[in-house]
Amino acid sequence: MSQSVRSGEELDIAKVKTFLDKHLDDIPKDEPLQVEQYYAGASNLTYLLSCGEWQGVLRRPPFGPLPPKAHDMKREYGILSRLNPVFPLAPKPYVLGEDDSVMDATFYVMERKQGVVIDQSFPEGVQVTEALCRELSYTFIDTLADLHQVDAEAAGLHTFGRPKGFMERQVHGWLKRYERAKTEDIPEYEKLKKWFVDNIPADGETTVIHNDFKFNNLLFSNDLRQVEAVVDWEMATIGDPLFDLGVVLSYWVQADDSALLQAPPQTITKHHGFLSRRELIDRYAEKSGRDCSSLHFYQIFAYFKLGVIVQQIYFRWKNGQTEDERFRTYGDRATNLIKYAWHILNEG
């Protein structure tokens, strides 16, 4: 048995193997378990498990103190259990682990989806053309529109959210999260806070929303023509689909964007040929049939929300709750995102 993981984030392989042997019929009982960590994520920890020909993926919360209600593995497992049968791009969960004799936190194991990840650059050997970038844009946003067509009630997913007052809870909840994780004063914050509270959208349509839909949470086929899987469902819920679209736009960086958005990490969407944010909105409206004319609030709030997520991670690093040096610059990133939210509010 062996594992390749970051220091301090090791699993007890023997205990995990015993747990899997007990709960999964198709895992080889006489083969050693190999563990390899996925390093890209900045939130929940994800590990590839291999045992003979069998493979699975284990998800668990980060080590150390965590924000209240965050990193709820039982909830994530429950969402995937109901979503996978009606939206097969979501991985099928195998088993939930709540036994503290296996590890110090609730975890779950799911199927290993195969596919190509596109993040800050294209995979080696891909011939990047304008046509490819445009088709990737369509495939990406059409997948979001397909997710928003899932009948949440028929799938039994309606219990994973509270549609009434959704946006009001989002606004007040993310404001509180920021204030708990605040490490320095940002003058724009108080002005943004007042504007958010004064302009909360009324309740409207609700759907299944991913809440972190971006390129590196999709797995593509080898020819990049179709999506094989959508991963990282930790923030999924039942809520306003325009909120989900706003989150997409907050990750969609254009070549002509403000310097506040141009700092690393970058995404491939700056390549010539990718849809602009305006074109992305129009495509979503066409595929979903939804009116996106009120998207301005959602887009501004999405930049703020992303800033808060980054700030929470930086807060953990600053307080010694993680030693991952990737997070050293997250304080500046959070500040830039909050300033940019104020910038586009005043830009109109």
N, C-alpha and C positions, 0 to 999 in steps of 0.2 A: 504494500500500500504506500502511496506517495501523494504529495500535494505541492502545487506551485501557487503560492498565495502571498499577499503582502504580510509583512511582519505584524503580529498582533491580531490578525484576522484569520488565523488557522481554525480549522474544524477538527474535532476529535473523530478521525476517520473510522476507527474501530466502532465507536458508538453509532455513527451514521450508518455504517454498513449493517450492523445488527438491526437497526431500525428498518432499513430498506428490506432486508431479508424477511423480516416479520410481516411487513405490510404489502410488499409487491411480489406477485407470483412469477413475473417474467425476468427478474434479475438473477443472474447466475450466482448460486450460493457458494460455489467453490472458487470463484474468481476474485482477485484483489480489487479494491476500489481505488480509482485514481481521481484526484481532485485538482481542477485548474480554475483559478479565479478569472472572471471577466473584469478587467481593470478600468474600463471606460466609464462606468457609472460613478456618480458622485453622491448617491443617496443609499438605497438598499444595496446590500452585498449580494452578488450573484456568482454562483460557482457551477462549472460544468462537471458533472459526475460521469465517470466511465467505468464500466465493469464488464469485461469481455466485449461482446457486441452491443450490449445495452448502454444507452446514454440517457441522462436526464439533467435537469437544471434545478439547483437548489437556490431558494431566495430566503434571506433573513435580514433583520434590521442591522444597522451599524452597531458596533460595540460602543459602550459608554452611555451617558445620560442622553435622553432624546426629548424633543418637543412633545407636549401632550397630544394624544390622539394620532400622532404621526407613525408611519411605518407599521401599520396594522396588517400583519400577514394573514390573519384569519379572514379579514374582510376581503383582501385581495384574492385569496383562494376561493372564497365564496362567489365573488364576481366572475372569475374565470370559469368556475364550475357551471354557471348558468349561461355565460356568454358563448363559450366554445361551441356548443351544439348549434347555435344560430348564426354565429360569426366565426367560422373555423380559422380565420387568420389569428385569432387569439389562441395562445397555447392551451392544451388540455392539461389541467392539474391532476396529479396522481394521488397525492396523499398530504395531509396536513399534520405537522408535528407539534404537539403541545406538551410533550414530556420533557420536563426540565432536567431529567437525567441524561438526555441526549445533548442538549446545549442550553445556553442561558436565556434563550428567547424562542418564541414561536417561529416556526419556519414552514415552508412547504416545498414539495418537489413536483415538477411539471415536465411535460415532454420537451425534448430538445428540438427546436425548429431550426432547419437548415436554411441558409441564405446569405446574401452579400450585404454587408453593412456599408452605407455611404455616410461619411461624416464630414471631415474637414477637407477631404480630397477624394477623387475617384480611385477605384482599385487599379492596381498596376496593370497595364496592358489595354485599358479601355480607351477607345478612340473617342474623344470628347468632341461632339458636334453641337451646333445650335439645335438641330432636330432632336438629338438625344435629350438635351436639357429640357426642351419644351415637352417632350413626351413624358419625361420623368415628372415634371410639374403636374401634368394632367393625371398621371397614375396616382401620384401622391394625394392630391386634393380630392380625386374621385373616391379614393379609399375612405377618406374622412366622411364624405357624403354618404357612402354606403353604410358606414357604422351608424350614422345618425338616422338611418332608415330602420334599424332594428326595433322591433316591437318589444319594448322593455317589460310591459305588463305580461304579455304572453310568455316571455322568457323567464318570468319570475324575478326580474331584476329591479322592479319598481320599489322593492323594500330597501335597496341600497342607496336611497337618496330621499330628500325631502323637498319636492318641487316648490311648495309654497314658501315664498320668502327666500328663494335660492340666492338671488343676487344681493339681497340685503345681508344675508349671512356671509357671503363671500367678501363683500366690502369690509364689514366690521371685523370679520375673522382675520383677514390678511393685514388689516391695520394693526390689530393686536399682536399678530405674529411679528410684525416688523418692530413694534415697540419693545417686545420682549428680547429681540435679538440685536437691538440697536447698539452700535459701538461708537458712533460719532454723529454730530449734528449735521443734517443736510437741510439747508434753508427751504428748498423746494418742497420738502415733505409736508409741512404744515399746510401749505397752500393746496397741495394735491389732496390731502386728507379732507379738507373742507369741500373741495369740488366733488370728490367721490361721494361723500355723504349727501350732498345736496342734489345729486343727479343719478341716484340709483335707478336703473331701469325697472319698470313694473314687471310682474310675473307674466310669462308668456308660455310658449311651447317648451316642452322638456323632452329630452332624449337621453340615450346612453352617451356619455361624453368621456373621452380618454383623458383629457386634462393635461397631457404632456406630449402631444402629437407632433413629432418632428422627424427629420430624415433618419437620424441614428437610432430611432425606436422602430424602424421598419427593416425587414429583411427582404431583399429583392432576389429574383431569379438570377442565374448567372449572366443572362443576356440583358438584365435590367429592364425587361419589358413588363414584368408583373410583380406584385407584392406577394411574398410567400408567408409573411407573418407580421403581426404588430405586437410588440413586446412592451414591458414596463407599464403595467396597469395599476400601479400603487395609488394613483390619484384619481382613478376612474370613479364616476358617480352618475347619478341621474340629475341632469340640470339643463341649463339653457345652451342650445347648440351654438349660438353666436359667441358664447363665452369660450367654447372650444376653438372656434375659428379665430378668435382674438389671440388665444395662446399660440396657434400656428403662426400668425403674423408676427408675433414678438420674436420668433426664432428665424424668420425669413429675412435675411440681410441682403440688401441690394448694394451694388457697386457705388451708387451715388448717395448712400446714407451718411448721416452725421458721423463725425469722428467718435461720438459717444458710443456708437454701435460697432465701430470698426475694429475695436480691440479684440484680441483672441479670447475665447476660441472662435474660429471662423466656421462658416458652413459653405457648402458648395454652391449655394443659391446665388452667389455673386458672379458665377460664370455667365457669359453672354449666352442668351437663349432661354434661360429660366424665366418664367413668368414674373412680372412685377407683382407687388402686393395687390395693386388694383386689379390686375388681370386674374390673380388667384381668387379674389373675392367674386369677380364676375363669373368665373368658372364654377365656383361653389354654388352661387345663386342659381346658375343654369341647371346644374345637376341635381340640386336639392329642392328647387322650387321655392326657396325661402327669400323673403325680403331682407336684404342686408343693408338697407339705408341707414339704420341706427347703429352701425358697427363702431362708430368713433369712440364711444365710451368704453366698449369692450377692448378695443385695441390699446387705448391708453392704460386701462386697468391691467391688461396682460403684461405690459412692460413693467409696471409697478410690481405685480405679483412675481414675475421672474426675478426682479431685483430682491424681493423679500426671500425667495428660495435661496438665492446666491448668498444673501446676507446671513441666513440661518447656518449655512455651511461654514461661512467665514467665522461666525460666532463660535462654532464648535472648535474650529482650528485655533482661534485666538485664545480660547480658554483651555487649550491643551487636551481637548476631548478626542482629537484625532491628530496624528502626526503627518498626515498626507500633505506633502509640500505643494501639490497642485493647488491647494486652497489658500495659499499665502496671498495671492493677488485678488481673491474674491471680494474683499472689502471695496477695492476700487471699482470692480465690475458692478457691484450692487449700487454704488453711488452713481455711476454712469447711467445705469438703467433707470433709476429714479429721476435723475435730471432729464433724461430723454423723454420720459413720460410727461414731465412738465413742459418740455420743449414742444412736443407735438400737440399738446393741449392748446398752447398759445399760438401755434402755427395755424390752427383752425381745422 
